[in-house]
Amino acid sequence: MKTLNKHAVYPLTLLGMAAILGACLRKDEPPADSHVTTAEEQARLTPDEVLRQFKEGNLRFHSGQITLRNHSEQVRKSAAGQFPKAFVLSCVDSRVPVEDVFDQGIGDVFVGRVAGNFVNEDLLGSMEFACKVAGAKLILVMGHQHCGAVRGAIDDVKLGHLTSLLTNIKPAVALSQDSPGEKTSANSLFMQRVAENNVRLALAKIRSQSPILKEMEDQGKIKIVGAFYRLADGSLDFVE
């Protein structure tokens, strides 16, 4: 039987070379973050601090410096309980990855999604649970650039259940008629004005239709804010 010469040099297989290269690269990488928010950490957070963390997280996302996370470990650590910092109401748009946009990990954010990010009774109940029961400190309503639901409301689209869904956005279309230029979806500035006014109307609806959340905001226990997300570069403008 042929034996190996211990003094001979044998070529590495591609698999072996990849393993060695991967090990070398991993030595230079920072360890993946596996931390999940605890009850004690959530209790210490203020609404202003959570908003600051979300703004800083978006700057990291926008600049390509998003945190490396060990999601498998976060899944295991968060399985027994959750202590999120915030509730984000977003559109269903696949180009708006909510946790990534704010550079947050598993267990950090309650996310409600509906085409056009409008507020209804079910979402109000979800927000009340998130804040009053589960301890979240921030409600953030996020509209976005090139929103298909906003386009559909402007263009008066008729299509099955979408027809009734779009009626929730049409008040923002009416509110935006003072915008310069054509009042059509071909006008990107008009589209943005409608999307921003849609966020403003959602914020007003939260405050007017949920005495629980309004009282919490008045007492400084939560903040209710709006934002407009730019698909083109991942940045945010905050909506007053």
C-alpha positions as CSV (number, residue, x, y, z in Angstrom):
1,M,0.0,0.0,0.0
2,K,1.3,3.5,-0.9
3,T,2.3,5.6,2.1
4,L,2.6,9.4,2.4
5,N,6.0,11.0,2.5
6,K,6.0,13.2,5.6
7,H,8.5,15.5,4.0
8,A,6.6,16.0,0.7
9,V,4.4,19.1,0.0
10,Y,0.9,18.2,-1.1
11,P,-1.5,20.7,-2.8
12,L,-4.4,22.0,-0.8
13,T,-7.9,21.2,-2.1
14,L,-10.2,24.2,-2.8
15,L,-12.3,23.3,0.2
16,G,-9.2,23.3,2.4
17,M,-8.1,26.7,1.1
18,A,-11.5,28.2,1.7
19,A,-11.6,26.9,5.3
20,I,-8.1,28.4,6.0
21,L,-9.1,31.7,4.4
22,G,-12.4,31.9,6.3
23,A,-10.6,31.3,9.6
24,C,-8.1,34.0,8.9
25,L,-10.9,36.5,7.9
26,R,-12.9,35.7,11.0
27,K,-10.0,36.6,13.3
28,D,-10.2,40.2,12.0
29,E,-14.0,40.5,12.2
30,P,-15.6,41.9,15.4
31,P,-17.7,39.4,17.3
32,A,-21.4,39.3,16.2
33,D,-23.7,41.0,18.7
34,S,-26.0,38.5,20.4
35,H,-27.4,40.9,23.0
36,V,-31.2,41.2,23.4
37,T,-33.0,43.9,25.4
38,T,-33.8,42.9,29.0
39,A,-36.7,44.0,31.2
40,E,-34.3,46.1,33.3
41,E,-32.8,47.8,30.2
42,Q,-36.3,48.5,28.8
43,A,-37.4,50.0,32.1
44,R,-34.4,52.4,32.2
45,L,-35.0,53.6,28.7
46,T,-36.7,57.0,28.1
47,P,-38.7,57.8,25.0
48,D,-36.0,60.4,24.0
49,E,-33.3,57.8,24.4
50,V,-35.1,55.3,22.2
51,L,-35.7,57.9,19.5
52,R,-32.0,58.8,19.7
53,Q,-31.0,55.1,19.2
54,F,-33.3,54.8,16.2
55,K,-31.9,58.0,14.6
56,E,-28.3,56.8,15.1
57,G,-29.3,53.3,13.9
58,N,-30.6,54.8,10.7
59,L,-27.4,56.7,10.2
60,R,-25.5,53.4,10.4
61,F,-27.9,51.8,8.0
62,H,-27.7,54.7,5.6
63,S,-23.9,54.7,5.7
64,G,-23.5,50.9,5.4
65,Q,-22.2,50.4,8.9
66,I,-25.1,48.2,10.1
67,T,-24.3,46.1,13.3
68,L,-23.2,42.5,12.7
69,R,-25.6,40.3,14.7
70,N,-25.8,36.7,15.7
71,H,-29.5,36.2,15.0
72,S,-29.4,32.5,16.0
73,E,-28.3,33.4,19.5
74,Q,-30.7,36.3,19.7
75,V,-33.5,33.9,18.8
76,R,-32.6,31.6,21.6
77,K,-32.1,34.4,24.1
78,S,-35.4,36.1,23.3
79,A,-37.6,33.0,23.2
80,A,-38.6,33.3,26.9
81,G,-39.8,36.9,26.8
82,Q,-39.7,40.2,24.9
83,F,-39.0,43.7,26.0
84,P,-39.1,45.8,22.8
85,K,-38.2,49.5,22.7
86,A,-40.7,50.7,20.1
87,F,-43.6,50.1,17.9
88,V,-43.1,51.0,14.2
89,L,-46.1,51.3,11.8
90,S,-44.8,50.8,8.3
91,C,-46.1,50.1,4.8
92,V,-46.0,46.5,3.5
93,D,-43.5,47.6,0.8
94,S,-40.8,44.9,0.5
95,R,-38.1,47.6,0.1
96,V,-38.6,48.9,3.6
97,P,-36.9,46.4,6.0
98,V,-38.0,48.0,9.3
99,E,-35.5,46.5,11.8
100,D,-32.6,47.0,9.4
101,V,-33.7,50.6,8.7
102,F,-33.1,51.4,12.3
103,D,-30.3,48.9,12.9
104,Q,-32.2,47.0,15.6
105,G,-32.0,43.3,16.5
106,I,-34.5,40.5,17.3
107,G,-36.7,41.5,20.2
108,D,-36.2,45.3,19.8
109,V,-39.2,46.4,17.7
110,F,-42.9,45.6,17.4
111,V,-43.7,46.1,13.7
112,G,-47.2,46.7,12.3
113,R,-47.5,46.7,8.5
114,V,-50.3,47.6,6.2
115,A,-50.3,49.1,2.7
116,G,-50.1,52.8,3.1
117,N,-49.2,52.7,6.8
118,F,-52.6,54.1,7.9
119,V,-54.1,53.6,11.4
120,N,-57.2,51.5,12.1
121,E,-58.7,49.9,15.2
122,D,-56.6,46.8,15.0
123,L,-53.4,48.7,14.8
124,L,-54.4,51.0,17.6
125,G,-55.0,47.9,19.8
126,S,-51.6,46.6,18.8
127,M,-50.0,49.9,19.8
128,E,-51.8,49.9,23.1
129,F,-50.6,46.4,23.8
130,A,-47.0,47.3,22.8
131,C,-46.8,50.4,25.0
132,K,-49.3,49.9,27.9
133,V,-48.7,46.2,28.4
134,A,-45.3,45.3,26.9
135,G,-43.5,48.6,27.9
136,A,-42.4,50.0,24.5
137,K,-41.4,53.7,24.8
138,L,-41.8,54.9,21.2
139,I,-44.5,54.8,18.4
140,L,-43.1,55.7,15.0
141,V,-45.3,55.9,11.9
142,M,-43.1,55.6,8.8
143,G,-44.2,56.5,5.3
144,H,-41.9,56.1,2.3
145,Q,-40.9,57.3,-1.1
146,H,-42.6,55.9,-4.2
147,C,-45.4,54.3,-2.1
148,G,-47.7,52.2,-4.3
149,A,-50.6,52.7,-2.0
150,V,-50.2,56.5,-2.1
151,R,-50.0,56.2,-5.9
152,G,-53.2,54.1,-6.0
153,A,-55.1,56.6,-3.8
154,I,-54.0,59.6,-6.0
155,D,-55.0,57.7,-9.1
156,D,-58.3,56.4,-7.6
157,V,-57.5,52.8,-8.4
158,K,-60.4,50.3,-8.2
159,L,-59.4,46.7,-7.6
160,G,-61.2,44.3,-5.2
161,H,-60.5,44.9,-1.5
162,L,-57.8,47.4,-2.5
163,T,-60.5,49.9,-3.4
164,S,-61.7,50.2,0.2
165,L,-58.1,50.1,1.6
166,L,-57.2,53.2,-0.4
167,T,-60.1,55.2,1.1
168,N,-57.9,55.3,4.2
169,I,-55.3,57.3,2.3
170,K,-57.6,59.6,0.3
171,P,-57.9,62.2,3.2
172,A,-54.1,62.8,2.8
173,V,-54.7,63.4,-1.0
174,A,-57.3,66.0,-0.2
175,L,-55.1,67.6,2.4
176,S,-52.3,68.0,-0.1
177,Q,-54.1,69.9,-2.8
178,D,-52.1,73.1,-2.0
179,S,-49.0,71.4,-3.2
180,P,-47.4,73.1,-6.3
181,G,-47.5,71.4,-9.7
182,E,-49.7,68.7,-11.1
183,K,-51.9,66.8,-8.5
184,T,-51.1,63.4,-10.1
185,S,-48.9,60.5,-9.2
186,A,-46.5,61.6,-12.0
187,N,-45.5,64.5,-9.8
188,S,-42.9,63.1,-7.3
189,L,-43.2,66.2,-5.1
190,F,-47.0,65.7,-4.9
191,M,-46.5,62.0,-4.1
192,Q,-44.1,62.9,-1.2
193,R,-46.5,65.6,0.1
194,V,-49.3,63.1,0.2
195,A,-47.1,60.4,1.9
196,E,-46.0,62.9,4.5
197,N,-49.5,64.2,5.2
198,N,-50.7,60.6,5.4
199,V,-48.2,60.1,8.3
200,R,-49.4,63.3,9.9
201,L,-53.0,62.1,9.8
202,A,-52.0,58.8,11.3
203,L,-50.3,60.5,14.2
204,A,-53.4,62.7,14.8
205,K,-55.6,59.6,14.7
206,I,-53.5,57.8,17.3
207,R,-53.8,60.7,19.6
208,S,-57.5,61.3,19.0
209,Q,-58.7,57.7,19.0
210,S,-56.6,56.2,21.7
211,P,-57.1,57.8,25.1
212,I,-54.6,55.3,26.5
213,L,-51.8,56.3,24.2
214,K,-52.6,60.0,24.4
215,E,-52.4,59.9,28.2
216,M,-49.1,58.0,28.1
217,E,-47.7,60.6,25.7
218,D,-49.0,63.5,27.9
219,Q,-47.3,61.9,30.9
220,G,-44.0,61.5,29.1
221,K,-44.1,57.7,29.1
222,I,-44.0,57.4,25.3
223,K,-43.3,59.5,22.3
224,I,-45.4,59.4,19.1
225,V,-43.4,60.5,16.0
226,G,-43.5,60.3,12.2
227,A,-40.9,59.7,9.5
228,F,-40.5,59.6,5.8
229,Y,-38.1,56.9,4.4
230,R,-36.2,57.5,1.2
231,L,-35.9,54.3,-0.9
232,A,-33.1,55.9,-3.0
233,D,-30.6,56.0,-0.2
234,G,-32.0,54.5,3.0
235,S,-32.2,57.9,4.9
236,L,-35.1,59.3,7.0
237,D,-36.7,62.7,7.3
238,F,-38.7,63.1,10.5
239,V,-42.3,64.5,10.0
240,E,-43.7,67.0,12.5
